[in-house]
């Protein structure tokens, strides 16, 4: 088949003795294709800043969040930030959005942790109605498998997101527990 196998790594901080930018350069030199950054309030760097820094320090490394929890960012602001990283990196952004699942993130942020179905519904609304999908192509949203509606949510949302025909963004799927 025509798709090549790629390797990615998730990092919460730089390698010992290196800066974040130097660590991204090291990953690129080692042949990794993607640097994933987590989106949890109790670990690592802020994902938007970490992705932008890594993208600007490298020439081929793709950057991606693993995954951005929709409850913690306004969708219009998030869409603008992600579109900026994508533009400035020459299209080296992969996007993963999720409904959030870490209890500690909700406790630390002061945001109420609603049941999974409510969080997934909010995520779908943000993607559809507030511009996240209008700025980026092919974002896949998948509901919690326990809800028994995984495929239905994916189809409903994915069809509305094919906005830019020239985009080659990859899909990164995030769920909830």
N, C-alpha and C positions, 0 to 999 in steps of 0.2 A: 504494500500500500504506500501511498505517497506522503504520509505524515511521519515525521521523524520523532523518535523518542527523546524527550527532554528531561532534565533533572532540575529540581528547584530545592531551595532550602528555606526554612523558616527561622528567623533570628529575632531575639528580643533585645540584643545589644551587640556592640562591636566585639571583635576578637580581642583577646588580651593583648595589650600594647599597641593596638591600632585604633584609629578613629572610626566612626561609622562609615565615612566616605572611603577610607582605605580598606575597610572590611568588604565593602561592596566591590571595590576594584579587585580585591583578592578572589572573591567568588567568581567574578567574570574571568579572571585569568585561569582559574581552576576548571572552567568550562561549564559552570552552572548557567542555566538559562533564565531562572527566575528567582528573585528574592521576595519571599513572603514575610509580611510583618503582621503581628497579632494586633488586635484592637481590644485590649483589656486595660482597665484603669490601674491594675495592681502590678503590671509588668511592662517592661520595654519602653521604647520611645513612642511618642505620638505617631500614629501611622501615616498621616498626611505629610508631616515634616520628614519622617524617615524615608518614605518613598521618594519624595522630591529630591532629597539630598543624595540618595543612592543613584537615582536616575541621572542627575547632573554630573556625578563623579564617574560615570561609566558610558560606554558607547553602544553596548549590545544587551546588557542585562535588563530583563523585564522586571518591573516592580509590581507588587500586588498586595492588597490587604488580605488577611486570612481571618475572618471576613469583617467588614465594617458593620457594626450593629446600628440599625436604622434609628433606634430610639434616642441616640445620643448626639445626632447632628441634624440641623435643619436641611431638608432635601435640596433646596435651591442653592444654599451655600456649599453643600457637599458636591453637587453637580458641577458647580463652578470650579472648585478646587481640583476635582478629578479631571475635568476637561483641560485645566491649565497644565497639570502634570503630563497628561497625554500629549498635548500640543508641544510643550517645551522639551519633552523627551523623544520626540519624533515617533510617537505611537507606541512607546514601550510600556504601556500601562495595561494590566489586566485587572478587572474589578470583580470583587466578591462582596455581595451584600447579604446580610442575614437579619434575622428578627431578634437576635440577642438571646442569651441563655445563661450567662454567668451571674449568679445571685450576687456575688461580691461587687460586680460592676454597678448593678442597680443600687445596692446599699451605699456604695461610696459616692455615687452621683446624685443620690436623692430622688432619682426617677423611680416611679412606682413600676414594679415588675408585674405586668398584667399576664393573664393566662396565655399560653402559646397561640391559640386561635386569634386572640385580639392583637397580639404583637405581629403575627403574620399578616393580618388584615391591614394593619397600619403600614407595614412594609410595602404591601401591594399598592396601597393608596399613594404612598410617597413616590413610588416608581412611576405609576400611571399619571397622577394628577399634578405633581409638583416639579416635574422637569428633570428628574434624575435620568430617566430613559431618553428624554429628548436631547440630552447632551452626549450620551454614550450609547453605542450600539450593542445589541445582543447580551444584555445583562440577564442572567437566568435567576429566577427566584423560586425556591422550592420550599414548600411547607413541611412541617414536621411529619415524618412518616407515621407517627402515632395518631395523627389526625385522620389518616387514611385518605388524604386528598393531595398527595404529593404531585401526581401527574396533572391533575386538574389545575392546580395553581401554576405550575410550570407552563402549561400551554396557554392559559389565560394571559399571563404576563409576557411571556416571550414573544408572542405574536404582536404585541403593542410596542415592542422595543426595537424592531429592525428599522432604525431611523436613517443612519448614514450608510449608504451602500458601499462606500469606499473603506469603511472601517474593517479591521481584521481582529477585533478584540476577542479574546478567549473568554469562555464562561467559567466561572468559579462558583460553585454551589454551596450555600450555607443553610443550615437548618436550625432548628431549636430543639431543646430537650423538654 
